[in-house]
Amino acid sequence: MRVWRALRWIGISLTAAILLFLLSAWLGALIPRNSDWSEPDPLLEPTVAIMVGTNGVHTEIVMPNQTDIIDWLDLFPIADIEAPYRDYTHVSVSFGERAFFLETETWADLNPVIAARALAGGDGILHVAHYVRPAPSESYRVVNLRKSEYRALAETIAGQLVTDHRATIEPGYSRHDVFYDAHGTYSVFRTCNQWTSDQLAAAGIKTGLWTPMSGGVMQWVEAADPN
C-alpha cells in the first residue's frame, strides 16, 4: 500500500512538473525581448537576410556563407564535411547537448536516460550544416537584419565555438553537416531553442524571453506570404 501511495505521488508530482513547465514555457515565450525592434526594409537600407529554421522540435539559424561582415567558412571549413564539392551558399548553426546530439541521429535512436541527463545539464555542442540556396518556407522563415545587427549576431555565435587545442570535430548525420565543441552547457533552462532566441536577442532582434520549445521561437518570426 505504501509503495502504491509513493508511486501515486511520484506520478502526480511528475505530471504537475510537466504541466508547470509547459505553462511557464507558453507564458515565457509571450514576453518579448527587444520589443521596440522592427525589421528593416531591404529596399531602403543595406541588410543581410538570414533564416530561422525548425523541424518542429529543434531550431537553427541559417546565414549566408560569406558577407563583408564575416566569412563563416573560416570558422566552419567546407573541408570538415564529407561532401565538400557542392556549391554551398549558406551555413546553419544550432546548439544542443553533446551526448544527446551525437547518439540520437533519429527519433528511433532516442534513449530516455540520455535525454534525462541532457535536461539535467550536459556539455554543449554546435551542429553546423551547409546548404545550397535554401528556399524560404513555413519551416524556414526569412529575417532581414541591419548590418550592425548581423555583425552582433555573428559575433555572439562565433563566440560559442571552442577554438583552442581542446576543440574536437565530430561527424554529422549526413555528408553536409558536422559537430563542433561549444562553450556553455545545455539544460532544461538552456535548450536548443532557448539558445536560438538568446542569439537573436543579443543582436537586438525581437524574440521571446524564455523559449524552451521551437514554437516559442518561431512565433516571433513572420512566415513568408504564400501569395
C-alpha positions as a LaTeX table, in Angstrom:
\begin{tabular}{lrrr}
\hline
Residue & $x$ (\AA) & $y$ (\AA) & $z$ (\AA) \\
\hline
Met1 & 0.00 & 0.00 & 0.00 \\
Arg2 & 2.81 & 2.42 & 0.89 \\
Val3 & 4.54 & 1.59 & $-2.38$ \\
Trp4 & 1.35 & 2.34 & $-4.29$ \\
Arg5 & 0.96 & 5.67 & $-2.49$ \\
Ala6 & 4.57 & 6.58 & $-3.19$ \\
Leu7 & 4.17 & 5.74 & $-6.87$ \\
Arg8 & 0.95 & 7.72 & $-6.99$ \\
Trp9 & 2.59 & 10.80 & $-5.51$ \\
Ile10 & 5.54 & 10.44 & $-7.86$ \\
Gly11 & 3.15 & 10.30 & $-10.79$ \\
Ile12 & 1.22 & 13.33 & $-9.57$ \\
Ser13 & 4.41 & 15.29 & $-8.94$ \\
Leu14 & 5.82 & 14.44 & $-12.36$ \\
Thr15 & 2.59 & 15.40 & $-14.09$ \\
Ala16 & 2.45 & 18.67 & $-12.17$ \\
Ala17 & 6.07 & 19.45 & $-13.06$ \\
Ile18 & 5.41 & 18.82 & $-16.76$ \\
Leu19 & 2.29 & 20.98 & $-16.74$ \\
Leu20 & 4.12 & 23.75 & $-14.88$ \\
Phe21 & 6.95 & 23.60 & $-17.43$ \\
Leu22 & 4.54 & 23.81 & $-20.37$ \\
Leu23 & 2.65 & 26.70 & $-18.80$ \\
Ser24 & 5.81 & 28.62 & $-18.00$ \\
Ala25 & 7.18 & 27.96 & $-21.49$ \\
Trp26 & 3.98 & 29.29 & $-23.04$ \\
Leu27 & 3.93 & 32.39 & $-20.84$ \\
Gly28 & 7.69 & 33.00 & $-21.13$ \\
Ala29 & 7.54 & 32.88 & $-24.92$ \\
Leu30 & 4.86 & 35.59 & $-24.94$ \\
Ile31 & 7.09 & 38.08 & $-23.11$ \\
Pro32 & 9.17 & 39.96 & $-25.70$ \\
Arg33 & 12.80 & 40.95 & $-25.59$ \\
Asn34 & 13.79 & 43.96 & $-27.72$ \\
Ser35 & 10.13 & 44.85 & $-28.06$ \\
Asp36 & 10.86 & 48.07 & $-29.96$ \\
Trp37 & 12.74 & 46.27 & $-32.77$ \\
Ser38 & 11.29 & 46.37 & $-36.26$ \\
Glu39 & 12.53 & 44.50 & $-39.30$ \\
Pro40 & 14.29 & 46.77 & $-41.82$ \\
Asp41 & 13.15 & 47.10 & $-45.40$ \\
Pro42 & 15.94 & 45.80 & $-47.69$ \\
Leu43 & 14.79 & 48.25 & $-50.37$ \\
Leu44 & 15.52 & 51.20 & $-48.10$ \\
Glu45 & 18.75 & 50.24 & $-46.32$ \\
Pro46 & 21.55 & 47.66 & $-46.51$ \\
Thr47 & 20.51 & 44.39 & $-44.90$ \\
Val48 & 21.57 & 40.77 & $-44.55$ \\
Ala49 & 18.90 & 38.09 & $-44.93$ \\
Ile50 & 19.07 & 35.17 & $-42.51$ \\
Met51 & 16.61 & 32.38 & $-41.83$ \\
Val52 & 15.29 & 30.88 & $-38.63$ \\
Gly53 & 14.54 & 27.22 & $-39.33$ \\
Thr54 & 12.76 & 24.46 & $-37.46$ \\
Asn55 & 11.93 & 20.78 & $-37.82$ \\
Gly56 & 9.10 & 21.20 & $-35.33$ \\
Val57 & 11.26 & 20.39 & $-32.30$ \\
His58 & 14.66 & 21.97 & $-32.89$ \\
Thr59 & 15.56 & 25.39 & $-34.29$ \\
Glu60 & 18.56 & 26.68 & $-36.20$ \\
Ile61 & 19.90 & 29.95 & $-37.56$ \\
Val62 & 20.76 & 29.92 & $-41.27$ \\
Met63 & 23.14 & 32.55 & $-42.64$ \\
Pro64 & 24.93 & 33.29 & $-45.93$ \\
Asn65 & 28.35 & 31.70 & $-46.12$ \\
Gln66 & 30.15 & 34.89 & $-46.94$ \\
Thr67 & 29.40 & 38.57 & $-46.49$ \\
Asp68 & 31.54 & 41.64 & $-45.95$ \\
Ile69 & 30.91 & 41.14 & $-42.23$ \\
Ile70 & 32.02 & 37.53 & $-41.74$ \\
Asp71 & 33.18 & 34.54 & $-43.74$ \\
Trp72 & 31.73 & 31.55 & $-41.92$ \\
Leu73 & 33.92 & 29.19 & $-43.93$ \\
Asp74 & 36.89 & 30.44 & $-41.93$ \\
Leu75 & 35.29 & 29.02 & $-38.77$ \\
Phe76 & 33.40 & 26.12 & $-40.35$ \\
Pro77 & 35.55 & 24.97 & $-43.29$ \\
Ile78 & 33.93 & 23.03 & $-46.09$ \\
Ala79 & 36.77 & 20.53 & $-45.75$ \\
Asp80 & 35.29 & 19.42 & $-42.40$ \\
Ile81 & 32.29 & 17.77 & $-44.07$ \\
Glu82 & 32.19 & 14.60 & $-46.17$ \\
Ala83 & 30.75 & 16.28 & $-49.28$ \\
Pro84 & 32.80 & 19.45 & $-49.79$ \\
Tyr85 & 32.37 & 19.60 & $-53.55$ \\
Arg86 & 28.90 & 21.25 & $-53.75$ \\
Asp87 & 28.36 & 24.97 & $-54.25$ \\
Tyr88 & 27.18 & 25.70 & $-50.74$ \\
Thr89 & 25.70 & 29.15 & $-50.16$ \\
His90 & 24.56 & 29.06 & $-46.55$ \\
Val91 & 25.53 & 27.65 & $-43.18$ \\
Ser92 & 23.16 & 26.79 & $-40.34$ \\
Val93 & 24.16 & 26.77 & $-36.70$ \\
Ser94 & 22.26 & 25.29 & $-33.76$ \\
Phe95 & 23.02 & 24.22 & $-30.22$ \\
Gly96 & 22.45 & 21.02 & $-28.27$ \\
Glu97 & 23.71 & 18.63 & $-25.62$ \\
Arg98 & 26.75 & 16.69 & $-26.73$ \\
Ala99 & 25.78 & 13.12 & $-25.81$ \\
Phe100 & 22.19 & 13.55 & $-26.97$ \\
Phe101 & 23.18 & 15.07 & $-30.31$ \\
Leu102 & 25.89 & 12.52 & $-31.07$ \\
Glu103 & 23.85 & 9.46 & $-30.07$ \\
Thr104 & 20.40 & 10.44 & $-31.38$ \\
Glu105 & 20.61 & 10.60 & $-35.15$ \\
Thr106 & 16.86 & 9.88 & $-35.49$ \\
Trp107 & 13.98 & 9.74 & $-33.01$ \\
Ala108 & 14.19 & 5.95 & $-33.26$ \\
Asp109 & 17.59 & 6.27 & $-31.55$ \\
Leu110 & 16.15 & 8.21 & $-28.62$ \\
Asn111 & 17.49 & 6.97 & $-25.28$ \\
Pro112 & 15.37 & 8.24 & $-22.34$ \\
Val113 & 18.35 & 8.07 & $-20.00$ \\
Ile114 & 20.49 & 10.24 & $-22.28$ \\
Ala115 & 17.58 & 12.64 & $-22.77$ \\
Ala116 & 17.08 & 12.94 & $-19.00$ \\
Arg117 & 20.78 & 13.56 & $-18.46$ \\
Ala118 & 20.75 & 16.24 & $-21.15$ \\
Leu119 & 17.89 & 18.09 & $-19.47$ \\
Ala120 & 19.68 & 17.89 & $-16.14$ \\
Gly121 & 22.73 & 19.51 & $-17.71$ \\
Gly122 & 25.43 & 18.45 & $-20.14$ \\
Asp123 & 28.21 & 19.74 & $-22.36$ \\
Gly124 & 27.11 & 21.98 & $-25.19$ \\
Ile125 & 27.89 & 21.31 & $-28.84$ \\
Leu126 & 27.24 & 23.19 & $-32.09$ \\
His127 & 25.57 & 21.47 & $-35.04$ \\
Val128 & 26.65 & 23.09 & $-38.29$ \\
Ala129 & 25.15 & 22.20 & $-41.67$ \\
His130 & 25.96 & 23.56 & $-45.12$ \\
Tyr131 & 23.09 & 24.28 & $-47.53$ \\
Val132 & 22.73 & 25.19 & $-51.20$ \\
Arg133 & 20.29 & 28.07 & $-51.72$ \\
Pro134 & 17.73 & 27.12 & $-49.03$ \\
Ala135 & 14.23 & 28.20 & $-50.05$ \\
Pro136 & 12.00 & 30.21 & $-47.71$ \\
Ser137 & 9.07 & 28.21 & $-46.38$ \\
Glu138 & 6.87 & 27.83 & $-43.33$ \\
Ser139 & 9.74 & 25.98 & $-41.65$ \\
Tyr140 & 12.49 & 28.33 & $-42.88$ \\
Arg141 & 11.49 & 31.95 & $-42.29$ \\
Val142 & 13.49 & 34.89 & $-43.57$ \\
Val143 & 14.52 & 37.73 & $-41.27$ \\
Asn144 & 16.22 & 40.82 & $-42.70$ \\
Leu145 & 18.82 & 42.34 & $-40.39$ \\
Arg146 & 20.63 & 45.65 & $-40.43$ \\
Lys147 & 24.35 & 45.16 & $-40.93$ \\
Ser148 & 25.07 & 46.21 & $-37.35$ \\
Glu149 & 22.56 & 43.62 & $-36.11$ \\
Tyr150 & 24.05 & 40.90 & $-38.27$ \\
Arg151 & 27.53 & 41.78 & $-37.03$ \\
Ala152 & 26.31 & 41.42 & $-33.44$ \\
Leu153 & 24.64 & 38.10 & $-34.27$ \\
Ala154 & 27.79 & 36.79 & $-35.97$ \\
Glu155 & 29.96 & 37.81 & $-33.04$ \\
Thr156 & 27.78 & 36.13 & $-30.43$ \\
Ile157 & 27.50 & 32.90 & $-32.46$ \\
Ala158 & 31.23 & 32.81 & $-33.27$ \\
Gly159 & 31.93 & 33.29 & $-29.58$ \\
Gln160 & 30.20 & 29.98 & $-28.82$ \\
Leu161 & 32.83 & 27.97 & $-30.68$ \\
Val162 & 35.72 & 26.38 & $-28.79$ \\
Thr163 & 38.81 & 27.24 & $-30.83$ \\
Asp164 & 41.75 & 26.19 & $-28.65$ \\
His165 & 43.71 & 22.93 & $-28.61$ \\
Arg166 & 40.88 & 21.14 & $-26.77$ \\
Ala167 & 38.45 & 21.55 & $-29.67$ \\
Thr168 & 37.17 & 18.43 & $-31.43$ \\
Ile169 & 35.10 & 17.85 & $-34.54$ \\
Glu170 & 32.53 & 15.05 & $-34.76$ \\
Pro171 & 30.86 & 13.63 & $-37.90$ \\
Gly172 & 27.33 & 14.82 & $-38.54$ \\
Tyr173 & 24.18 & 12.95 & $-39.52$ \\
Ser174 & 24.76 & 13.31 & $-43.25$ \\
Arg175 & 27.55 & 14.28 & $-45.64$ \\
His176 & 26.97 & 18.03 & $-45.32$ \\
Asp177 & 26.92 & 18.59 & $-41.56$ \\
Val178 & 29.30 & 18.32 & $-38.62$ \\
Phe179 & 29.54 & 18.98 & $-34.86$ \\
Tyr180 & 31.92 & 21.37 & $-33.11$ \\
Asp181 & 32.67 & 21.79 & $-29.41$ \\
Ala182 & 30.85 & 24.74 & $-27.86$ \\
His183 & 31.18 & 26.78 & $-24.73$ \\
Gly184 & 28.46 & 26.51 & $-22.11$ \\
Thr185 & 26.12 & 23.77 & $-21.02$ \\
Tyr186 & 22.76 & 22.50 & $-22.19$ \\
Ser187 & 19.90 & 22.05 & $-19.73$ \\
Val188 & 16.14 & 22.35 & $-19.44$ \\
Phe189 & 16.76 & 26.06 & $-18.83$ \\
Arg190 & 19.08 & 26.45 & $-21.83$ \\
Thr191 & 17.64 & 24.28 & $-24.55$ \\
Cys192 & 18.49 & 24.40 & $-28.23$ \\
Asn193 & 15.55 & 26.73 & $-28.78$ \\
Gln194 & 16.46 & 29.00 & $-25.91$ \\
Trp195 & 19.94 & 29.22 & $-27.41$ \\
Thr196 & 18.46 & 30.31 & $-30.73$ \\
Ser197 & 16.39 & 33.08 & $-29.19$ \\
Asp198 & 19.33 & 34.16 & $-27.00$ \\
Gln199 & 21.49 & 34.66 & $-30.09$ \\
Leu200 & 18.76 & 36.67 & $-31.80$ \\
Ala201 & 18.15 & 38.74 & $-28.68$ \\
Ala202 & 21.85 & 39.51 & $-28.32$ \\
Ala203 & 21.70 & 41.05 & $-31.79$ \\
Gly204 & 18.78 & 43.26 & $-30.74$ \\
Ile205 & 16.09 & 41.28 & $-32.57$ \\
Lys206 & 12.62 & 40.89 & $-31.08$ \\
Thr207 & 12.07 & 37.42 & $-29.66$ \\
Gly208 & 10.61 & 35.67 & $-26.62$ \\
Leu209 & 12.05 & 35.84 & $-23.12$ \\
Trp210 & 12.02 & 32.10 & $-22.46$ \\
Thr211 & 11.56 & 29.78 & $-25.42$ \\
Pro212 & 12.48 & 26.19 & $-24.48$ \\
Met213 & 10.32 & 24.86 & $-27.31$ \\
Ser214 & 10.55 & 25.63 & $-31.02$ \\
Gly215 & 7.10 & 27.21 & $-31.25$ \\
Gly216 & 8.17 & 29.86 & $-28.79$ \\
Val217 & 10.95 & 30.90 & $-31.18$ \\
Met218 & 9.03 & 30.67 & $-34.43$ \\
Gln219 & 6.03 & 32.68 & $-33.25$ \\
Trp220 & 8.23 & 35.78 & $-33.35$ \\
Val221 & 9.38 & 35.19 & $-36.93$ \\
Glu222 & 6.92 & 36.11 & $-39.64$ \\
Ala223 & 6.29 & 33.41 & $-42.22$ \\
Ala224 & 6.58 & 34.27 & $-45.91$ \\
Asp225 & 3.39 & 35.30 & $-47.66$ \\
Pro226 & 2.38 & 32.32 & $-49.86$ \\
Asn227 & 0.92 & 34.79 & $-52.36$ \\
\hline
\end{tabular}
